[in-house]
Amino acid sequence: MRLGVLDIGSNTGHLLVVDAHGGAAPVPASSYKEDLRLAEHLDEAGAVSQAGIDALSAFCAQALVVAEDKGCEEILGFATSAVRDATNTEDVLAQVQARTGVDLEVLAGEDEARLTFLAVRRWFGWSAGRLAVFDIGGGSLEIAAGGDEAPDVAWSLPLGAARLARDWFGAGVPDEGQLRELRRVIRTSIARDAGNLLRHGAPHRAAATSKTFRSLARICGAAPSGDGPLVPRVLARSELATWIPKLVGLNLEELAALPGVSLSRAHQVVPGALVAEAVLDIFDLQELEICPWALREGVILERFDQLSVLDLDGDGVRDLIRPGTSRGVAAVGLGATPVE
């Protein structure tokens, strides 16, 4: 089955087209994305601006065309922190639906953490034992842990790299006192519920996903993406601690010149690094393994888990029952023409 996953994040809109079936790893067939930066298109009241809604609608309309051109049978469309936390969420969703025909479902933070955990568990397998997973997105930090495919603890915090860059770095790099205050805010926020994970004991394996963690690992010496997804990559606590003072002293052009960093996200490197360091310190982890699978793969995997295959019928044909969509994720058919 060819499936499209339409992920509206706080930084990026991303349509991932995959070939997938139950019991197999989804194979990417095509990718279309744009830097929407919705987390930075919020007005003083916390609403997504009309310019942000217009950009989102245009992206969804084009993503639908791409999905149709690539032969997708279905799109799973969802939005995360920026739309979830906006004060005009319903208006954003209504305008996108009216202008494009795309129904986006808003994932709760806990579901975002849960689905990301599922993807990482499938990637590393049962040999990972009790697994802890951390994901720094544009708007939020997701944390989940457990010994099964479903985590026994999962929560979300408003500590995304884009959100912190907007709130703390809007006038440039904060001074030493402001950085210390930001560091305190990050660490108290994470530590407040850290016992939910730590009371079960240290995880056997700790992993990280997302562009922010991948970029930080690359800065600290991990292999480039061109070496392929199967190359082991880690973000070491000691290396990150050495790099943070250097990162604070660099301007945007210098940050963008670092390996794994783009100019569009250079302003998010320092706040993202402060969150990553806090995670490593508070959960007493020496390193985080970088997992190439994340939320999109979790959505795909859960969708195919829900496809029940019947026994061979009298005609010798297997029938697929599609009992419904993933919890919190809409399955959008591609038979209708988008509304202009």
C-alpha atoms as one frame of an Amber mdcrd trajectory, in Angstrom:
protein
   0.000   0.000   0.000   1.270   3.457  -0.839   0.514   5.830   2.002   1.063
   9.554   2.540   1.796  10.961   5.982   1.096  14.684   6.213   2.908  16.019
   9.278   2.263  19.660  10.212   4.928  20.414  12.772   5.924  23.589  14.539
   8.806  24.120  12.105   8.018  22.177   8.965   5.167  20.836   6.893   6.239
  17.442   5.586   4.502  14.957   3.326   6.243  11.590   3.455   5.104   9.030
   0.882   5.913   5.435   1.816   5.358   1.934   0.530   4.306  -0.160   3.482
   2.458  -3.214   4.644   1.935  -4.871   8.001   5.008  -6.568   9.408   7.483
  -4.667   7.203   9.488  -1.497   7.574   7.925   1.410   5.660  10.083   2.322
   2.668  10.216   6.032   1.765   9.165   6.655  -1.824   8.946  10.452  -1.936
   9.191  13.490   0.303   7.804  16.999   0.001   8.322  19.618   2.694   8.426
  23.332   3.387   9.613  25.462   6.302   6.291  26.812   7.597   7.656  27.864
  11.005   4.183  28.032  12.522   5.612  28.305  16.040   7.020  31.667  15.018
   3.821  32.838  13.262   1.862  33.443  16.438   0.473  36.842  17.381   0.487
  38.354  20.868  -2.703  36.466  21.739  -1.129  33.132  20.800  -3.120  32.707
  17.577  -1.646  31.503  14.292  -1.527  34.578  12.066  -3.485  34.761   8.820
  -0.184  34.664   6.964   0.610  31.413   8.761  -2.793  29.940   7.916  -2.383
  30.971   4.273   1.047  29.294   4.095  -0.297  26.146   5.760  -3.290  25.975
   3.400  -1.089  26.427   0.325   1.244  23.687   1.540  -1.598  21.239   2.246
  -3.125  21.881  -1.189   0.188  21.194  -2.915   0.865  18.169  -0.688  -2.457
  16.699  -1.789  -1.451  17.139  -5.449   1.900  15.466  -4.772   0.193  12.573
  -2.962  -2.174  12.043  -5.873   0.667  12.228  -8.401   2.629   9.625  -6.430
  -0.328   7.243  -6.298  -1.182   7.373  -2.598  -4.313   5.490  -1.588  -4.655
   7.371   1.675  -3.212  10.286   3.636  -2.785  10.333   7.389  -2.851  14.024
   8.259  -1.997  15.455  11.658  -0.740  18.604  13.366   1.360  18.914  16.502
   2.343  21.573  19.029   2.037  24.852  17.097  -1.553  24.189  16.003  -2.410
  22.309  19.203  -1.393  25.195  21.472  -2.728  28.029  19.330  -5.685  30.006
  20.642  -7.402  29.699  17.238  -6.910  25.992  16.577 -10.449  25.388  15.330
 -10.269  28.326  12.913  -6.937  27.087  11.530  -8.348  23.599  10.930 -11.586
  24.952   9.434  -9.794  27.238   6.986  -7.451  24.464   5.848 -10.374  22.078
   5.334 -12.490  24.623   3.459  -9.660  25.698   1.162  -8.024  22.316   0.484
 -10.374  19.513   1.509  -7.726  18.216   3.933  -8.923  17.328   7.434  -6.068
  17.609   9.899  -6.334  15.996  13.305  -4.483  17.558  16.219  -2.357  15.100
  18.158  -2.334  15.441  21.916   1.139  15.755  23.392   0.856  12.369  25.103
  -0.127  10.710  21.808   2.800  12.383  20.078   5.147  10.915  22.702   3.439
   7.519  22.505   3.639   7.214  18.726   7.262   8.356  18.665   8.036   5.726
  21.298   6.390   3.041  19.147   8.615   3.954  16.197  11.785   3.886  18.277
  10.826   0.584  19.908  10.299  -1.018  16.500  13.625   0.371  15.277  15.720
  -0.940  18.174  13.580  -3.996  18.979  13.077  -5.916  22.192  16.802  -6.133
  22.865  16.608  -2.495  23.965  14.929  -3.623  27.192  13.370  -0.765  29.125
  13.581   2.104  26.658  13.519   5.862  27.207  12.789   8.162  24.256  13.220
  11.925  23.962  12.114  14.150  21.073  12.777  17.888  20.833  10.382  19.347
  18.285   9.785  22.932  17.310   7.103  23.524  19.937   7.506  20.791  22.526
   9.678  18.158  24.155   8.212  14.658  24.271   9.354  12.079  26.827   8.286
   8.438  27.007   9.588   5.231  28.541   8.607   1.627  29.026   9.434  -2.004
  28.519   6.695  -2.771  25.985   5.577  -1.293  22.661   3.290   1.116  24.491
   5.145   3.292  27.009   4.086   3.205  30.633   4.904   6.906  30.971   4.544
   9.556  28.266   4.261  13.314  28.504   4.903  16.541  26.612   6.455  19.828
  27.741   6.398  23.257  26.023  10.176  23.206  25.525  10.506  23.051  21.747
  13.527  24.675  20.117  11.469  27.076  17.971   9.240  28.093  20.895  12.253
  28.858  23.114  14.016  30.696  20.288  10.927  32.881  19.785  10.389  33.571
  23.491  14.004  33.991  24.621  16.132  34.808  21.565  13.890  37.258  19.709
  16.226  40.173  20.425  19.416  38.189  19.878  21.390  35.906  22.155  20.398
  36.492  25.807  23.034  37.774  28.176  24.628  35.556  30.811  21.917  36.232
  33.377  19.095  35.519  30.927  20.764  32.301  29.761  21.057  31.175  33.362
  17.360  31.893  33.896  16.423  30.003  30.709  18.547  27.069  31.846  16.734
  27.102  35.200  13.295  27.213  33.554  14.146  24.285  31.267  15.540  22.143
  34.042  12.783  22.744  36.574  10.176  21.979  33.907  11.803  18.642  33.044
  12.638  17.703  36.629   9.074  18.321  37.826   7.843  15.010  36.398  11.166
  13.195  35.953  10.231  10.806  38.758   7.545   9.313  36.508  10.350   7.775
  34.472  13.072   7.355  37.113  10.944   5.542  39.696  11.065   2.480  37.429
  14.861   2.553  37.455  17.395   3.607  34.872  16.458   2.659  31.287  18.485
  -0.034  29.584  18.658   2.150  26.505  18.033   5.861  25.912  17.299   7.228
  22.457  16.577  10.568  20.843  14.769  11.555  17.660  14.127  14.778  15.748
  16.075  17.256  13.677  17.373  19.075  16.761  18.958  15.980  18.287  20.323
  14.868  14.912  21.905  18.275  14.317  23.474  18.350  17.768  24.867  14.850
  17.308  26.333  15.880  13.966  27.950  18.971  15.522  29.449  16.705  18.193
  30.996  14.382  15.609  28.318  11.877  14.560  28.321  10.503  11.009  26.570
  12.604   8.334  23.125  11.617   7.071  24.666  10.650   3.738  26.235   7.612
   5.394  22.760   6.091   5.706  20.315   5.365   8.540  21.986   2.150   9.726
  25.185   3.854  10.899  25.133   4.150  14.722  25.025   7.741  15.948  25.129
   9.091  19.497  24.953  12.419  21.274  27.429  12.253  24.155  26.839  14.287
  27.294  30.523  15.234  27.635  30.792  16.407  24.007  27.633  18.506  24.231
  28.803  20.148  27.461  32.020  21.148  25.698  30.182  22.549  22.699  27.495
  24.655  24.393  29.770  27.570  25.421  31.133  27.630  21.859  27.630  27.656
  20.353  26.559  30.575  22.542  29.451  32.623  21.160  28.635  32.060  17.473
  26.469  34.285  15.289  23.749  32.878  13.011  26.008  32.606   9.960  28.627
  30.741  11.976  26.008  28.422  13.462  24.593  27.716   9.999  28.066  26.757
   8.805  28.278  23.921  11.336  27.674  20.374  10.059  24.015  19.349  10.210
  22.693  22.913  10.674  20.702  24.947   8.146  20.378  28.723   8.110  16.617
  28.452   8.682  17.180  26.615  11.977  20.451  28.162  13.139  18.632  30.333
  15.698  17.220  27.181  17.325  20.562  25.457  17.943  21.399  27.035  21.311
  17.963  26.626  22.941  17.784  23.082  21.567  21.228  22.320  22.998  20.171
  23.610  26.433  17.146  21.282  26.422  19.243  18.313  25.275  21.851  18.944
  27.967  19.129  19.175  30.601  17.673  15.823  29.494  21.080  14.151  29.750
  21.800  15.668  33.163  18.413  15.212  34.840  18.019  11.605  33.734  21.736
  10.931  34.395  22.447   9.665  30.896  25.949   9.564  29.444  24.672   9.498
  25.869  21.596   9.292  23.691  21.419   7.023  20.657  19.988   8.788  17.632
  17.057   6.935  16.065  16.182   7.727  12.422  12.527   6.824  13.005  10.227
   9.234  14.810   6.610  10.411  14.889   5.774   9.930  11.197   6.955   6.328
  11.286   4.980   5.769  14.481   1.802   6.977  12.771   2.448   4.621   9.845
   3.196   1.639  12.074   0.083   2.124  14.189  -2.051   2.458  11.080  -0.840
  -0.865   9.730  -1.205  -2.509  13.117  -4.895  -1.689  12.777  -5.249  -3.446
   9.444  -6.650  -6.889  10.230  -5.970  -9.623   7.703  -8.715 -12.268   7.487
  -8.075 -15.923   6.798  -8.237 -17.003   3.179 -11.849 -16.966   2.070 -13.531
 -19.357  -0.300 -12.058 -17.564  -3.301  -8.539 -17.817  -1.956  -8.338 -14.039
  -1.544  -7.300 -12.247   1.602  -9.591  -9.382   2.588  -8.376  -6.322   4.450
 -10.599  -4.835   7.109  -9.791  -1.232   7.878 -11.551  -0.718  11.185 -10.757
   2.979  11.527  -8.015   5.500  11.711  -5.194   5.740  14.191  -6.241   7.322
  17.455  -5.954  11.039  16.858  -4.837  10.726  13.214  -7.178  11.232  10.287
  -7.157   8.950   7.263  -7.973  11.151   4.283  -9.210   9.573   1.084  -7.830
  10.927  -2.183 -10.840  10.579  -4.412 -12.158  14.129  -4.079 -10.919  17.256
  -5.774  -9.577  19.879  -3.335 -11.760  22.902  -2.819 -10.177  26.023  -4.258
